[in-house]
């Protein structure tokens, strides 16, 4: 009995302390649980609403597309289109839950089993190698916290996760998670990731693509397809295995899904497109008011044309020089823009920012002013030395052809004729014509302005040629077709306004006639592409600037080349490197377009159709000599005349106006009784034929001051 009392006496204090500790633990646990519940509800009350959490607080995402819908560039944090839970493919949901949080549907925001497993791995390996965070915790960290690894941050993460689970449904949490988590490549959310890596919406994801995206969350930079496609595919195979193990897919489905066969969106291969986007995107401020919701900007750029333009400039620009190119479609849409040989080296856009002298390309304004004043392409003018005030212009090469047609003077870019015309119609009239056609830079009205001494932008000059191509209708270059939100809400749509007429159609037809002649028989022959082309060269003094601008099949292209420091470039003439770059680009750009003939028929006002006495009774006069390329040569260079003023026996055969018409593809004129036997075509026996270009007897309106 004594022993039993002693044992009972010894066990009493132990039980007492055990029950005290147990009661204390219960109280502390209850108080702790109560504090946790209170803390959760306090945090819950401070959480933003679900609709507020759906917004993207880190800036607007802008996805820029070319005219065919191909992505050019994505700017800002890429959030893509928000997909509601019911619109998210089930394979995407299953993949993410299987690989990131298999017990997502059963826990309250924190997974004790996952935490215990993470601690065990920590003890076994001596460092944190496996996370125990649930999808809800990851979402809490992504929205509210940083990625610093501290116990304090982890505690706050758990508290917020519990609060989120008490406030939002599982479906809402998954919707937030899938639309907000970072997947690498600048993409936040599965839609941005899908568009970034696969070039289509996340609503179209298949099992293999979903596995690739689900595998990115663990290490976006390491597994990103754009960084390491092989690593991304290997990780996707792991995801498929985990999905099968979790029962989300069958073994057959896992075998059929082939991540290696997934077609990834191509990466941009060029940098020249940035010249275009740098110029185009600031225009959004004037077009739309949306500054928060992700948007898609459909531009006018054609990436295929842009590549061709880049290649044309880089292949033809002289060493040490720069080059620029702009291509404008018939409605003003810019299809290509190259502002330099390399954007990385220099982002200065020479197509829109640089101002350079256009040289003889400026003569389109001189000749349009002349046509509007009453000249016609067949009118006679005199190419001879001229002095206006104290200015005496000279032709390239210092040669003069005498009496020639206006068409010939333009084709061979005769400076003296342009000076005489400018003096006749007035330089202020020429300046007014340039202003009408979109020249925005200052224009001087000195006599020399007719030769292109006023600085201009390449874009402005190309715009002027595009308006000529449009038969005198004002063309305004634009870069943005439409803007819409990722959900499809239209914010802006461009509209073509063809109501503003700059010149009468017969003036546009006349200058087109001249421009076509310049390419076929004149200084722009290097710009020929096997279909009708109208264009004009431009070269400034000492070859500081070389230009070629022209159009074909509805597309107008301007090319400039030169040095940024305006130093001379050896051999840089508009008819050489710039014309060659134009031809190289245009052959590719219009290859799939219909061949279009130019409408060069002149429909003149009635007052210009009155009979002209000299036109009726005058006799034909002698013409000028041209070489085998149609280039004028001075009279008397190895040629002899008989006493009647005709061509001496034994001279090479003559090429008359019929030859010009045949070269230009014009319809043959009505037969007239020839004054001499019809000429023979040049043959191999006469490798350098010369001819006389017949002249119309009508006096030249531009003889004033000559």
Secondary structure, 3 states (H helix, E strand, C coil): CHHHHHHHHHHHHHHHHHHHHHHHHHHHHHHHHHHHHHHHHHHHHHCCCHHHHHCCCCCCCEEEECCCCCEEEEECCECCCCCCHHHCCHHHHHHHHHHHCCCCCCCCCCCHHHHHHHHHHHHHHCCCCCCCCCHHHHHHHHHHCCCCCCHHHHHHHHHHHHHHHHHCCHHHHHHHHHHHCECCCCEECHHHHHHHHHCCCHHHCCHHHHHHHHCCCCCHHHHCCCCCHHHHHHHHHHHHHHHHHCCCCCHHHHHHCCHHHCCCCCCCCCCCHHHHHHHHHHHHHHHCCCCCCCEEEEECCCHHHHHHHHHHHHHHCCCCCEEEEEEECCCCEEEEEECCCCCCCCCCCCCCCCCEECHHHHHHHHHHHHHHHCCCCCCEEEECCCCECCECCCCCCCCCCEEEEHHHHHHCCCHHHHHHHHHHHCHHHHHHHHHHCCCCCCCCCCHHHHHCCCEECHHHHHHHHHHHHCCCECCCCECEEEEEECCCCEEEECCCCCCCECCCHHHHHHHHHHHHHHHHCCCCHHHCCCCCCEEEEEECHHHCEEEEEEEECCEEEEEEEECCCCCCCCCCCHHHHHHHHHHHHHHHHCCCCCCCCCCCCCCCCHHHCCCCHHHHHCCCCCCEEECCCCCEECCCCCCCECCCCCECCCCCCCCCHHHHHHHHCCCCCCCCCCCCCCCCCCCCCCCCCCEEECCCCCCCHHHCCC
